[in-house]
Amino acid sequence: MPRPRLHFTPRAGRVGDLFGVLTSADGYHVFYEHLSGDAPAWGRAASGDLIVWTEQAAGPPPGDGSARCGTVVNGPDGPVLFHTLAGGRVARAAAGSGGSWQSDPSGPLLGGPPSGVTEMSDPYVWWAGTNWRMLLAGALRGGAAGILQYHSADLLNWSYDGVIVSRDRAVWGCPRLFPLDGSWVLILTAGREIIYGVGNYDGMHFTARAWGTFGRGDVGPIVTFVDAAGRRCALARLGAQGALSLPWVLSVRDDRLIATPHPNLDPYLISGATGLTAAGGEVRDHGDLILTMPAGGETTVLADAEIVEVTVEGVSGLGVARRTGPTVPGVRFARFGAAPGGLVDLGRQEKAGP
């Protein structure tokens, strides 16, 4: 099959965990785990528009190489990446030249889980207006899952605040918390699912009004960020493909987390996706069912070689599938709405991509 045109992958290997996206004067930088036949590395790619990414130099994780999922922020001297070490310890690394990373400080910031917590991982760090905050996914004594919070004034010294939200008989990972459309949204992995809560956050507790599923099909952990126009956006790792998703704009409607294609995609789209159909949430490729989404309004399909990304109007989340039939180069775009007697393709007129 043709290689995807806009779904970024490294020249050798594939995308693993995503650490985050940083915005700078010259565009965007995505940081990710670079998986290949050799030892894992930390990679990055740069883009001026969130669509076309240029791979940058990759470097090995600092220390003993046991670093796992975390997050990246703009520190006072450049990118700083927070990550988990074995035993639930949390460390940080500073970006050097040529894709290198150095432990900073040399030892862990957090030596292990606090009292009442048996495991913790996946630090997520953000500036909260008055201080830095860090969330971690934790396993609580008694079998519940919890999201732990710490705070810091300098990104180095952290104090424990407690558990901001928990759920019995659950396993959570990769938390992301952010304000959106007058609410707060918490995105998590729950086993092999991507879920979210929409509700209130008072700085110490998150109270969900509604929970929902965001990722369907082959969607991996998600990172969110604010683009140059102030929109809350998301990128995801596409699991089996080891690729970066297309960019999506997030919004909250009726306590549902909605994804729509980023407007920067418009110049690259070609109307019509031959062989693909959608009705009642079922997406088919040459008749084969490849993805089931909840039924809703108009279905938007973006097909890039074998990768298909799907959203349904008014329905939470993003679906990802792999095509089974023949594909053609270019990013194909179609919208499907249910109509008496069959499917209606509501795709736009063809646009020639650059």
N, C-alpha and C positions, 0 to 999 in steps of 0.2 A: 504494500500500500504506500501511497505518497506520504512523505514526511509532513507533519503538521506545519502550517506556515506561521501561525502566531502563538501557538502554545510552546513557550520557551522550555528547552531542555539544554543541559550542558553539552558541549561537543562530544565528550566522552562520559558516560554514566547517566545518572538521572537525579531528579530533585527529590530529596527526602523531607525532613521536617522544615517548616518555614519559621524563621525567627522574626521577620517583620519587614516593613517598608519604611524607609526614611526619605523625606522630601528635602531637597536642597535647591539652591539657586539654579543649578543646571539640570534639574529633573528629579528622577526617582531612583532609589537603589533598593533592590530586594536582596535580603540575606537568607541563605538556606543551607541545609545540610547537603553536601555533594556526595552522592553515593556512586561508587564505581567498583571495579574489581580490586582496586587497591584499598588501603585504609581510608575510612571516611574523612572528608575534609569539610571545611566551611567555605562556601562559595558566595559570590555576589554577582549581580547583574545590574546594568544601568539602562535607563530608558528616559527619553524626553517626553513620552506621551502615554506611558503605561501599556503600550501595545507591542512595540518592537523593542526587544531587550538585547543588550550586548553583554556577553559573558566577560567577567573580569577575573583576575587571578584568584585562585583558591589557595587556602593554607590549612595545615593540620590544626585540629583543636589543641589548645594549650594543655600542659600537664600530661596526665597519663592516657589521654585520649578517650576517657570514659564519659565525656560531656554529652548531655542529652538535651532534649527540647527546651527552648527558652525564648528570650525576646531581646530585641536590640533597640537602643535609644540613642539619641544624640547627646553625648556627654560634653563637658566643657572643652575637651581636647579632641573630639571626634567620636566615632561610633563606639559604644560600649555594649557588650553582649553578656547577658545574664543566662546562666545555664545550670543544670543539675548534675551533680556528681553522684557516684555510688553512695548509698546510705542516706539519701535524702538531703545531702549537703548542697548548698547553693554557692556558686562562685561567679566571678565576673571576669571578663577579658576585654582588653583594649585593642583596637585595630592598629596594626603597624603597616609598614610598607610592603608592597608586593603580595598582598593577600594574607600576610602573617597576622597572628594574634598572640598577645602576651597576657599571662595571668596578671591581674591587677585588682587587689593585692595578690601576693604569692599563695596565700591560704584562702580557705572558703570564707565567705561572708557570714553564712549560717552553718553551724556545725551539725545540724540534724533537726528532726521534727521537735516541736514543743511538746509539753506535757499533754497527754490525752490524744496525741496523734501518732499513728504508727508508721505512716509513710507520707512523703510529700515530694512534689516534682513540678516541673513546667512553670518556672517563674515568668510572670507577666508584669512589666514595670511601666508606669506612666506618670506624667506630671499632673498633679491634681489641683494646681492653682496655688496651694500654700506649701505643699511638700510632695515628695515622690512617694508613690505607693507601689507595693508589690503584692500580687496575688499568687498563690500556689494551690495546686490541686492536692488534697490530703485525704488519707484514709483515717477515719476516726475510730477510736476504741468502741467496740460494740457493732461494727460493721457498716456504719454510715459513711457516705462520702461528704466531704466538706471543702469549701473554698476558704483558705486562710489569708489573712491580710497582715502586712507589715508596712511601716512607714519610715521615711528617712529624709533628712534635710540635704544630704550630700552624696547620695548614691553609694555610700560606703558603710555607714553605721545604721543598722536597721533595728527597729523595735516592734515587738509583736503586738497586734491589736486584737486578735481573736478570729473566730470563724464568722464570716459574713453571711453564709447560707449553707445549709446541709440538706441531705436527703437520705433516708434509710434505704438499705439494700441497693446501693448504687455504686458505680465506679466512674469517677470523673477525671478528666484531664484537660490540658491546654486551655485554661480559662482566658477569656478576653472580655473586658468590661468597658463600656463607653456610653456617653449620652447621645441620644438621637431622637429628634422630633418630640421633645418634651418628656421623654422617658429615659430610663437606663436599660441597656441590653447586656445580658451576660450570655456569651457563646461558650460552649463546652463540647468536648468529646465525651460520649457515654458509651463505653464499649466501642462498637464499630459505627456508631451513629454520631452525627453532629446535631446537638440540640441547643435551644436558646430559651432564656426567660426574659420577659419584658415586665418592668415594674419600677420600683423606687429604690434609690441608694442614698443613704444619709451620711455616708462617709465611714460608717461602722457596720452597717447591715444592708443586705440586698433583700428586698421583699418582692417576689414575683407576683404579678397579677395573672399572668398566663405563661404557660410553657408550650413549646412547639418543636417540631423537627425541622432543621434547616437543610442538612445534606441528605440527598437520596442518590443511591447508586454508588458510583466510585469517587465520592468526594472525601478528601482527606482533611486534616486540620486546616483551619482558616486563620488568616491574619487580616486585621482591619487597620485602616489609616485614613487620614484626611488628605484629599488631593489639593492641588493648587487653587481650585475654585471653592474649597470649603466643603466638598461633598464627602460623606462617610463612605468609603469604598472597601471592597474585600477582594482578596486573592486566596485561592485554595491550592493545595497540592492535589493533583489527580492521581489516585492511589496506584493502580497497576501500571498506568502509563508513565509514572515518574515525571510528569510534566507540570508546568505552572498553568493555572486556569487563565481564562480571559478575565479582565477586570469587570467588577460589578458594583453598581451603586446601591447602597442599602437605604431603606426607609422603613418606618413603622406605620402601619395602617391597621386600626382596630385591634391593637395589641398583637399584630402579626408582623414578622420580620420579612420584608419583601426585597427581592433582588431584581434589578433591571440592568440591561447592558449599559456599560459606560459610553457616554456620547462620543468619546474619542475613537470608538470602534467604527463609527459611521463610514469614513472614507474607505475602509478596507472590506466592506461587506458586498457580496454579490447575491442578488435576489434569487431565491429558488434553491431547494435542496432535493435534487432528484432521488427518488426512492424512499424519502422520509415522509411519514404521515403522522398525524397526532389527532386523537379524539378521546374524550373522556379521561384524559390523563395518560392514556397509553400511547407511547411513542414506538413506532415500528419502522424498521429498515428493510425495504423490499419484502414487506409482509411479516418479518420476524420481530417479535416483541423484544425490545432492548431496554426499555425503562418504563416504570409505572409511577406516575405522579398523581397527587390528588386531583380530582376533577375540579375545574374552575372556569375561568374565562378563557381568553385568547392564550394559546400556547406559543411561546417564542422558542425557536430552535436555531442554534448556531452550530454548524458542522465544519470542522477543520480536519481534513483527511479522515482518519478513523475516529476522532474524538467528537462527541456530541454533547453540548451543554444546553440545558432546557430550563425555562421558567414558565410558570402558569400565572396568568393575571389574577391577582387577589389571593394567591396561595403562597404560603411561606416557602422560602428557600430555593435551592438550586439542585438540579439533577444532572448527573453525568453518566454517560454510557459510551460504549465502543461500538462502532458500526460493524455489521456482519457482511454487508454487500459491497459492491464496487464503489470507489470514491474517486473524486476528481480534485485537482489542486484548487486552492483558494478557499476563503472562508465563506461558506454558503449560509444564507440567512432566509428564514421563512417564518411566517406567522400562520397559525391554523386556528380556526374557530369552528365549533360545531354548527352544523346547518342541516335543515331537513334534506334527507337524501344523500348525505355524505359530508366530506371534508371540503372546506374552502381555504385555499392558500391565499393569505392576506399579505404576502411578501411585497416589499416595495419594488419599484422599477430597478432594473439592473444599474449598478454603479461600478464604474471601472476603478479598481483599487490601484494605488501607486505601485 
